[in-house]
Amino acid sequence: MALKLEQKKAVVAEVKAMASEAVSAVVADYRGLTMSALTELRCKARDVNVKVRVVRNTLAKRAIQETGFACLDSVLSGPVILLFAMDHPGAAARLAKEFTKKHNKLDVTALAFEGNLMSADQLAMLASLPTYEEGISLLMAMMMAPLTQTARCMSETVGKLVRVTDAVAKQQDAA
């Protein structure tokens, strides 16, 4: 069914709004996926705040023209699905990586992060980025490490004193 001009403008505006708010994007070829698989992808995407959109390439190219995802222009060919991560840069990549384990018909063609076009080979790298909470916990662990080691060292000194005193007491009892 052909879209009228007003409908096309609405689609472009919607995709442009998604792209302007997103922090990363994944472009994948979805040929061969069933409708139930696409529905499953959309449900999983909703849970991790990833926006999913299937849109004609010409409309997608117009929508991303003035956003940080203009680098994707060259890879928009054939039937593609766009995954926009709204909160965490690795969310869309992680979703695509997990989804392709179960449904091998989804073929990731490109990624975009901070205005840079990335190949599909870098999917694992982007997917492995820690979330905000994981990053905070890693930072706190790094900050606490010197204090933890100091406390462990001090308690070990006291422990050594107790063991030496106990050994001397046992040695005197034996003598």
Buried (B, 14 or more C-beta within 10 A) or exposed (E): EEEEEEEBEEBBEBBBEBBBEBBBBBBBBBEEBEEEBBEBBBEBBEEBEBBBBEBBBEBBBBBBEEBBBBBBBEBBEEEBBBBBBBEBBBBBBBBBBEBBEEBEBBBBBBBBBEEEBBEBEBBEEBBEBEBEEEEEEEEEEEEEEEEEEEEEEEEEEEEEEEEEEEEEEEEEEEE
